[in-house]
Amino acid sequence: MRIRIDAVDLPGRTCPPEAFAGADVPEYRNINVAVQRRDRLAELPDPQPGDAASATWTLDRTTAATPKGTDVKGPYVQGRPGARPIYLSPGMAPEGAASHAC
């Protein structure tokens, strides 16, 4: 089975230092958005431009019957049974490189 994520209102391609309220943080550029993989949090596979009108990801997942119902599992499904979030994460990458979480 698959889960499809359709995202809109992405964060944009840059994030100015003012967005961090007093933190000494440089401007982030070339921001992409991707689904966060459970066991590789620093990697963001299949990044989409942060200024895209929309982005879509289709994720494979499995299910398992449990005494409390059906549990959803997969490389992008996180959390404990009964609370299984899937996270979209922003990341930065040099032009032409894979994205890494900020």
Secondary structure, DSSP 8 states (H G I E B T S, - for coil): -EEEEEEES---SEE-GGGGTT-----EESEEEEE-BTTBTTB-SS-EETT-SEEEEEEE-EEEEETTEEEEE-TT--SBTTB----EEEEE--TTS--EE-
